[in-house]
Structure formats: C-alpha cells, structure tokens
Amino acid sequence: MGQNMEHLRQLPACEETVLILAGDLACNIETIESSLRLLQQKFGAVFYVPGNHELWINKSDGLSSIHKFIAIIELCERLGIHTRPAFISEECAVCPLFSWYKENLFDGFTREKFDMPFDTQTMWPWDITGSGDTNDAQQSEIADFFQRLNSRRVSTAPATAVEALRQAEAEWKILQEGQTVSSRRANKKVHNKAPTVISMSHFVPRQECYPGPRRLCGVMGCREIETQIRNLGATCHVFGHSHIACDRMLDAIRYLQHPLGYPTDYHRKVKPIRAFGGDAISHAVDISKAPLATVGKLILQEIARDPGKLREPARTSTRKVDAW
C-alpha cells in the first residue's frame, strides 16, 4: 500500500466533492482505517464498500471474514464513512451495494471448466455456506448472504427514480432496434423530480463489463448485482475488482470502473473521474504522512473477545445523514 498511500496523500483536496470508493483498499484493517481517514481529509464525503481483499484474514486471529466485514462496517460508522444510501444533494443519491461473486455472471461458464483457487485467504462460517469447506470463497451462498444485506435499501429506493429508469430502458430498447423514439416521447419527462441514483459495488454486475481472462469469469461478480441496480432505479453504477477500466452505456445505465490498481498496473487511473455534477474546485493540502489508525484494531479485538455478540451489519444509524 506504500506507493498508493503516497499517491492518495498527494491528491488535491476537493471539499465539495463526494468520493465513491469501490473497495480493495487493503487487507490490513489499520491500513484501511488510515486510508479512509486520509480520504476524509480530501473530500467532502466518502462512500465505500469493502472488496474481497479487505476480507482476507489472519487465521491465527480466530475470526471469520464475516467478523472482519462487520468490523469494517463498524469502523466506517465511527469514522463517518458512508456505507448506506444517502442523498448527496436534492438531485442525486448514492447507494452502496454489498456483493460477492458466483459462476453465473457469464453465459455458458461453469466452475468445473475453470476450477481454480481464489480468495483462499478468506474464511466463511458453515452456517452461511452450509459447507464444511470454510476456505472455499466460490460458494454461491456467500453472494446470497451479501445480497440479502441490500434488501431493505433496494426496497425503499425512490419510486420516481425506478419509474424513470423503466421508461429509459424502454426507449433504449427502441433505439437498439433501429427505431426512432418520437420527439414527444423522447422529450417527455416522466418525473421532473426523479433523482439521479448512483449505485456502487465492488464486484462486476454484468458480463459485458469484464473483457479479461476467461479463467477468472467465475470470480468476477454475479447477475444478482445487476438485478438490484435496476430495482434501485440507478442510472450509473460504479464498480471495481477487475482492475480493467470501463465506461459504457448498457440498457440505459452507465457502468463505470476507474481503477487506481496496483503500482505495477500499466493502466492505472491516477485521477478520479466525474460520475455526476460539474467540475469542483480543488486545492493542494499538505499532509506529510498518513493519519494514524486508532480504532480499527480495537474493533477487531472487541469482536474476538466475544464473537457471538454481533449486531446486524448495515443497520440504521443514529448519525444524521440524508438517508432515503
């Protein structure tokens, strides 16, 4: 994380800008905390979902990846990092979606064809997977668990945004079929007050967004992410994981990945890209070193002392935010 931390430290400050951070910050919870604290000093608000690397564990700690996930969500809650949906203005809301991968993302792909170890540094409790293989991260029940955490936020999405997306989908289909949308219909505004919803996940929502090696298709994402995006009425979705940049329109939704990646990645995107709104004013901020991590490790220690006393992740917070 050293070179990337230095890169984050040198980013200009944009206090009027909201940062959407699609996961894979680090494996170590102290580094995760330092990175989030640093980004808080740079941006007006930070929305974040953990990726797979955050859920890698040290097995000597005796904790599962679910314990670590809950610790990270608790850390974000204490720092003021957004992991729940909220309006960033009257016109725009951001909705984080927790996710994992299955073998169903690509047509015709099965795990038997390209069975390979992946994320073996994770550990999953048997009561989630129903299996004794606690290090098998490719069990579909893991993705189902994270999808269920999104149920409430999806079911309470702004109805006007959902209806506006339905019309946009219909018009997109007409245009793809080579027909012309009538000017009356094209110019009709179903809901003048429908907000723009930007959703975000770590994993890839549909196969068109991943042009990488075939052998990794089973660990990229799952189709249920796409279903939840559309049930939210989102018109832009930000994702990560593949380290492959993507900015394309598919069925009336913009899909966007803008990866910083590893220092050795030749296609690194060193400057953030705008997903909504106009250009923001930025200025240099001299941060000589990364902020200290003070609570992340303590949260893990609290959980380790009594792993059974876990509150439900992604609960409703008492902290004041413009939640939908």
Beta strands, then each sheet from edge to edge (+ up, - down):
strand 1: 14-21
strand 2: 43-48
strand 3: 86-87
strand 4: 92-96
strand 5: 196-200
strand 6: 236-238
strand 7: 246-250
strand 8: 253-257
sheet 1: 1+ 2+
sheet 2: 3+ 4- 5- 6- 8- 7+
end
